Amino acid sequence: MILVVGPGAVGGYFGGRLVAAGETVVFFCRPKTKTLIEKNGLHIESVSGNIDVRPRCVDRAEDIGAADLILWAVKTYDNPSLIPQIQSCLADSALVLSLQNGVDAVDELAAAFGQSRVLGGFAGIASEVIEPGRIRHTALGRITLGEPDGSESARVLSTARLLDRAGIPHRVSRNIRRDLWAKLVWNAAFNPVSVFFQTTVEHLLADISSLSILKRAMTEVLRVAAAEGYPLPEEILEKYLDPAEQRGEFYTSMLQDFRRGKPMESESISGAVVRRARSRGIPAPVNELFFDCLTFWNRSRGS
């Protein structure tokens, strides 16, 4: 059985694809989300083909049963409250596949569930929750996964085959930690700047002023990643700042959260860069500013 923790824009999309492929999937939801999905089903409006399914949903950990694979797709700030609930639901050979932002989630989950149970990963997808049980998917839709130690294990390959059966594009990484830093280069720039300017990624790439800010923020992250032992090529900036590389007009996940009055993942995105930069003695003034602003907004709105 596959357990999806967090049936939102990421977990809901990939979980829905697995349900449609005939896999046994359970969604661990908030009570309101459970009620709406049970009433109306899960509808995914997708560039890859629409999906309408009626998955099993639970809002109490004791109702889950023994999960063999867990897609961990909640916001990182929900980890402290959810990890204790799920720890009792793992089968002896269960795997936890992290699909969270930042570079800390793999180690946080490994500390809770055991290193032997956790796979690193992340989703490359442009999607949003219209309302609980309704997801709009506009671009991408791929999972990258790998062993934290870089090995190509049987469990990684088995998980990849599962994704293949469900028609979910994926890539097995031999250096998932480096790839998580590569994603953080993008996230640490585009997410905060999209909140400041309240606009889409496409619009940010079309303006010389926002491009300048994005490049400075990403350059700082590259320096920190290299100091952490994960050097990335400078060409990654050209790729991320090339409008032709972006597929469609979309809002970042952080801007979606901001507009809905939800907490933003400031700690796992900007905070991760700032903490590592300070520990290494590397100046990161742009990311420092981002982190301070996001933290202020989270606090001022009671998030």
Residue pairs with C-beta under 8 A, 6 or more apart in sequence:
1 24
1 25
1 26
1 65
1 66
1 67
1 68
1 69
2 15
2 18
2 23
2 24
2 25
2 26
2 67
2 68
2 69
2 70
2 71
3 25
3 26
3 28
3 64
3 67
3 69
3 70
3 71
3 86
3 89
4 11
4 12
4 14
4 15
4 18
4 25
4 26
4 27
4 28
4 70
4 71
4 73
5 11
5 28
5 70
5 71
5 72
5 73
5 74
5 82
5 86
6 12
6 28
6 71
6 72
6 73
6 74
6 75
6 78
7 15
7 27
7 28
7 29
7 33
7 37
7 42
7 57
7 73
8 73
8 74
8 129
8 135
9 125
9 127
9 128
9 129
9 135
9 253
9 256
10 73
10 99
10 123
10 125
10 127
11 27
11 71
11 73
11 74
11 99
12 27
12 42
12 44
12 129
12 133
12 135
13 44
13 46
13 125
13 127
13 135
13 137
13 141
14 71
14 73
14 99
14 123
14 143
14 168
15 25
15 27
15 42
15 55
15 71
15 73
16 42
16 44
16 51
16 53
16 55
16 135
17 44
17 51
17 166
17 167
17 168
18 25
18 162
18 166
18 168
19 25
19 42
19 51
19 53
19 55
20 51
20 53
20 166
21 165
21 166
21 167
23 162
23 165
23 166
25 55
25 56
26 55
26 56
26 57
26 58
26 64
26 65
26 67
27 34
27 37
27 42
27 55
27 56
27 57
27 58
28 57
28 58
28 59
28 61
28 64
28 86
29 37
29 57
29 58
29 59
29 132
30 59
30 132
31 59
32 132
33 57
33 59
33 132
33 133
34 57
34 58
34 59
36 131
36 132
36 133
37 54
37 55
37 57
37 132
37 133
38 54
38 57
40 133
40 134
41 52
41 53
41 54
41 133
42 51
42 52
42 53
42 54
42 55
42 133
42 135
43 50
43 51
43 52
43 133
43 134
43 135
44 50
44 51
44 52
44 135
44 137
45 130
45 134
45 135
45 136
45 137
46 135
46 136
46 137
46 141
47 137
47 138
47 139
47 248
48 137
48 141
58 64
61 85
61 86
61 88
61 89
62 88
64 86
64 89
65 89
66 89
66 90
66 91
66 94
67 89
67 90
67 91
67 94
68 91
68 93
68 94
68 95
69 94
69 95
69 97
69 159
69 162
70 86
70 90
70 94
70 95
70 96
70 97
71 97
71 99
72 96
72 97
72 98
72 99
72 100
72 105
72 109
73 99
73 100
73 123
74 82
74 100
75 100
75 257
75 263
75 265
76 100
76 101
76 102
76 104
76 105
76 108
76 265
76 267
76 268
77 263
77 265
77 267
77 268
79 100
79 105
79 108
79 109
79 112
83 109
83 112
83 113
87 112
87 113
90 96
90 113
90 117
94 117
95 117
95 118
95 119
95 155
95 159
96 109
96 113
96 117
96 118
96 119
97 119
97 121
97 145
97 159
98 105
98 106
98 109
98 118
98 119
98 120
98 121
98 122
99 121
99 122
99 123
99 143
100 122
100 268
101 122
101 183
101 184
101 187
101 253
101 265
101 268
101 269
102 180
102 184
102 187
102 265
102 268
102 269
102 272
103 177
103 180
103 181
103 184
103 272
104 268
104 272
105 268
106 118
106 120
106 148
106 176
106 177
106 180
107 148
109 118
110 117
110 118
110 148
115 148
118 148
119 145
119 146
119 147
119 148
119 155
119 156
119 159
119 176
120 145
120 146
120 147
120 148
120 173
120 176
120 177
120 180
121 143
121 144
121 145
121 146
121 176
122 143
122 144
122 179
122 180
122 183
123 141
123 142
123 143
123 144
124 140
124 141
124 142
124 143
124 144
124 183
125 137
125 139
125 140
125 141
125 142
126 137
126 138
126 139
126 140
126 247
126 248
126 250
127 135
127 136
127 137
127 138
127 141
128 135
128 136
128 250
128 251
128 253
128 256
129 135
129 256
130 136
138 248
138 249
138 250
139 247
139 248
139 250
140 247
141 168
141 169
142 168
142 169
142 170
142 171
143 163
143 168
143 169
143 170
143 171
144 170
144 171
144 173
144 176
144 179
145 156
145 159
145 160
145 170
145 171
145 172
145 173
145 176
146 156
146 172
146 173
146 174
146 175
146 176
146 179
147 153
147 156
147 176
148 176
148 177
150 174
150 175
150 176
150 177
151 174
152 172
152 174
156 172
157 172
160 170
160 172
163 169
163 170
164 170
173 179
175 230
177 230
178 225
178 230
178 232
181 221
181 225
181 228
181 230
181 232
182 225
182 232
182 236
184 221
184 225
184 269
184 272
184 273
185 218
185 221
185 222
185 225
185 232
185 236
185 237
185 240
186 218
186 240
187 269
188 217
188 218
188 221
188 269
188 270
188 272
188 273
188 287
188 290
189 213
189 214
189 215
189 217
189 218
189 221
189 240
190 201
190 204
190 214
190 240
190 252
191 252
191 253
191 254
191 255
191 264
191 265
191 269
192 217
192 254
192 269
192 270
192 290
192 293
192 294
193 204
193 210
193 213
193 214
193 217
193 290
194 200
194 201
194 204
194 251
194 252
194 254
194 255
195 252
195 254
195 255
195 258
195 264
195 294
195 297
196 293
197 203
197 204
197 210
198 255
200 249
200 250
200 251
201 246
201 249
201 250
201 251
201 252
202 243
202 246
202 248
202 249
202 250
203 210
203 249
204 210
204 211
204 214
205 211
205 241
205 242
205 243
205 246
206 243
211 241
213 286
214 240
214 241
215 237
215 241
216 286
217 286
217 287
217 290
218 236
218 237
218 240
218 241
219 237
220 273
220 277
220 282
220 283
220 284
220 285
220 286
220 287
221 273
221 284
221 287
222 232
222 234
222 236
222 237
223 277
223 282
223 284
224 273
224 276
224 277
224 280
224 282
224 284
225 231
225 232
226 232
227 276
227 280
227 282
228 276
228 280
239 245
251 259
253 265
254 264
254 265
254 269
254 294
257 263
257 264
257 265
258 264
258 297
261 301
261 303
262 303
263 298
263 303
264 294
264 297
264 298
264 303
266 291
266 294
266 295
266 298
270 287
270 290
270 291
270 294
271 291
271 295
273 284
273 287
273 291
274 284
274 287
274 288
274 291
276 282
277 283
277 284
277 287
277 288
297 303
